[in-house]
């Protein structure tokens, strides 16, 4: 690909980033986004994503604007989709960086963006893992970085690999109000967050619920900890079952909690214990100490990227369980 002339302070280049990714992978893409900002400080960078991850992208200071494309879970009809596409085309972007699957190539092509970079996927890497050991042994953050590497970015080894989130003050204020309603006084007792859910791989990423129960009760009894169960609406039933089984009543933060408020709750925790999931990766990015519990997914491929040295640890079984936990 011939690289365009992007070093134009007098006419800042316009970049469109396609980020239709799960929340954890969105965090893994932030080192590449930060490198683009540092290399092209005058660029106007727009992220295009699903509604679920748009608030997270608003916390990435390297991005000027986050837009929602009404496809997939955000579908609002063809008229809504065409309006967004017309707006994108009218902006005449110079460059598109597509961090997603080949299914979304039609967006940058349809918007007439002249220069495009794509992920260098190995064929069927997700279906036949035994045939793709190199891909599985390379962290996804590096895969996303290599997607933009040809835009005159430094080599991966010379880049900063740590995701970085800057939560808005309003999210932290919402978290404080939640703590007050729940009777938690900051600093009075150790606050341990737990994310017991995980929606991918038919529940194979979940540590068994009874072990979370045993760990939570032990932390309460030996350390006097307050337990905060975190998750999305899809985790509410699972968390209710865990809470009903515990000897010590936890606090549940699930339904009705906005994403950024949940992240602010994690930021306030003294420790986050969780399965391989977006909330574990958010804790790593926010600087919260963490204990990550892995199953069939590769730690080399999807391990948390800690903000600080010694911030957390990951445990993974030598022989992962193959029975889903719902």
N, C-alpha and C positions, 0 to 999 in steps of 0.2 A: 504494500500500500504506500502511495506517495503521501508523505505527511504534509498537511496544509501549513500555510504560514499563520501560526497562532500567536506569535509574539507581537501583538499589535496594541499597545497602550492607547493609541488614538482611536482605534475601532475594536473594542474588546470582542474576542471570539465568543460565540454562543455554543455551549456544550449541552447536550441532552444525555442524561444517564438513565438507562432502562434498568430498573431495580425491582422487578417483580419476583421478589425473593421472600422466604420465611424471615422472621425477625432476626434469628441468630445469624443467618447468612448475610442479612443486611449489615449487621455489625462487622462481619468478616470483610465486607467490601469497603469499609471506611478507611483502612490504610491506603488503598488505591485512590479513593476520593481525595484524601488529604494530600497525597503526592501530586495529584493533578492540580489542586489549588496552589501548592507551593511552586510547581513548575510554571503555571500560568496564572499569576496572581490577579491579572486584570480580567480574566474570563468571567462570563456570566454563566453559572452552572445551575441547570435545572434538573431535578430528579423526577422521574415519572414512575409511579408505584401504585400498588393497591392501597385502598383506604386504611387497611389495618396497620401498615408500616409507615404511612405518611407522617404521623406525629413523631415517630422515632427519627425520621430524616430531618425534621425540623430542629432536632437537637444536635445536628452535625453542622458545625459552624462553617465548614468548607462549602456547603450548599447554599445557594442564594434563594432557592424556591423549590418547593415540593408540590407536584401536581398529581392528581388521581386520574387514572384512566379507567373508565367504567366498563371493565371487562371482568370475566370470571365472577368472583363473589360480589363485585360491585356493579354488576350489570343493571342498567337502567333503561335499556332499550337502544335501538339503533340510532335514533335521533340524538340522544345524549352522547354516544360514542363519536358520531360524525362531527358534532360541535367541537369536541376536544381535539379531534384530529385536524379540523380546519384551523383551529387556533395554533396548533403546533406547526402546521405547514406555513401559516402566515408569518411566523417568527423567523423563518429562514435560518435554522440552526446550521452551523458550520460543521458540526461533528456530533456523532452519536457513539456512545460507548455502551454496548449491550452486554450487561452482566448476566443475562438470563439465558433461557434455552433458545434453540433455533425457531421455536414456535412463534416468537415475537419479532422475527426479522421484518415482517410486513410493516411494522410501525415506522421504522427509520426509512425504509424504502418508500412507503406511501407518503411520508412527509417530505420527500425530496431532499433528504440530508446527504450531501455529496460524499462525505468521508465517514466510514463506519468501522468500528472494531468489534470483534465478537470473541466469546469464550472459545478456547481451543479444547473442546470436549474430545475425549477418546470415545470411539464408538461403543455404545452400550455399556459404558463404565458402571452405571447404576444397576444394570441387570446381571452382568457377569463379573462380579468383583474379583474372582480368582484370576481373571485374565488381565487385570488392570492394577497390578501391585504398585506401579509408580504413581498413578493417580491417587490411590488410596493412602500412599505414604507421604503425600504432599498436602500441606494444610490448605484448606479452601481459601484462606486469605491470600495465599500466594497465587492460587489459580485465578482469583479475581484480579489480583495485581497484574498478572501476565496478560490479562485481557486488554489493559491499557498501556502495557509496557512499551509498545511501539511508538507511543506518542512522546518519545524522548524523555521517559522517566528513568531514574537511576536503576541499577540492578536491584533485585529484591533484597539481597544481602546488605545493601547500603541504605535501604528504606527503613522507616519506623513502622513496626509491625503492630502496634497497639491500637485497638479501637479507642475512641475517645468521645464521650457524650457530655454535653453541657445541659443539664436539666434546667428548665425555667423555674423562676422563683414561685410561680403559681402552683406548680406541681408539688414543690416542697411544702408550701402552705397547706395544700389539700392533705398531704400526708400527716402533717402535724395535727390537723383537725381530726383525722381518722384516729390517730393515737389517743387524743383527748377523749373522743367518744368511747374508745375501747378501754379506757382506764390505764393506759400505759404512760408512765412518766419516763422521759428520756434519761438514761443513765442509772435509773433506780435498780434495774435487774438486767442481766444479759438478754439481748433480744436476738433470737435465733429464727431466721426465716427458713421455711421449707417449701420447696416446689416438688410435689409428689406426682405431678402429672407428666404428660408427654404424649402427643397425639400420633406420632409417626410410628411406622413399623408395627402396627397392630398391638401396641402396648408393650413391645419387646424392650423399649427404652426405659421402662418403669421398674424401679426397685419395688419389691413386694410391699404392699401397704402395711402388713403386720410388722415389718422391720422398721418402717418409719414410725409406727406407733411406739415400738419398744425404745427406739432411739430418742424420740421426743420425751417420753416419760422419764427416761434416765437423765436427760439434760435438765429437766425440771427438778428432779429429786437431788441430783448431785451438784448442780450449779445454780439452782434457783432461777432457771431461765424462764423467760416468757417465750412461747412458741407462736409464731405467726405463719399460718398456712396461706401460701400465695398461689395464684393461678388465674386462668381465664374462666369465662362462663362454662366452658366444656369440662373444667376440672371441679366444678362445684359439688357434684354428687360424690365424687371420689373423696374430696376433702371432708364432706359431711360425715361419710362413713368412718374416716380416720378419727375425726373429732369425737364421734360417738363411742369409739373403742378406747380412747385414751383415758388414763386415770386422772389426768390434769387437763382442764379445759383450755384449749388453744383459742387463738383469735383467727378468724377466717376473713381473708380479703380476696373475694372472687367476683361475684356478680355486682355490677354497678360501679366497679372501680376502673376509671380510665387508665389506659396504658401508662401514661407518664406519671400518674399518681402511684401506680404499682412500682414503677422504677424508683420513684422517690422513697417508697417504703423499703425497697431493697437497699438503697443507699444508706438508710438509717440503721440497718441491721448490723449487729456485731459479727454475724456469720450467716451465710446462705448455704444450705444443704439442698442439693437438687440433682435430678436426673439431667442427662444431656438434653438441654432445652434452651429456648430463648432467654428465660429468666436467669439461668446459670451464666450464660454469656453476657447478659446485661450486668450481672454482679461483677464479673471480671472487668468489664469496661468501666464500671463506676468506681472501682477501687475497693469494693466490699470483699472481705475475706470469704473464701468459698471452699466447699468440699463438693466436687463433682463426682457423680456416680454414673459410670458408663456400663453399657451392655454390649450389644452387637456392633455398634458404630465404632469406627476407628478413631482413637484419640489423636493419632498423627494427622488425620484428615479433618476432624471436627473438635479438637480439644479447645478449651477456653483460652483466650488470649488475655493474660493478666496485665493489668495496668501497672502493677508494681512487682518487683522481684520478691519471691517468697509469699505472695499474696494468697495462694491457695494450692490445693492438692487435688489430684484426680485418682480415683480407684476404679479399676477395671478387672473383671474376672478373667482368668486365663482361658476358661471355656465358658463363653456367654450362654445364659439360659435361652432356650428356644421356645418357651411357653409364654404366651402373652399374659400380661397382668392388667386387668381392667378394674 
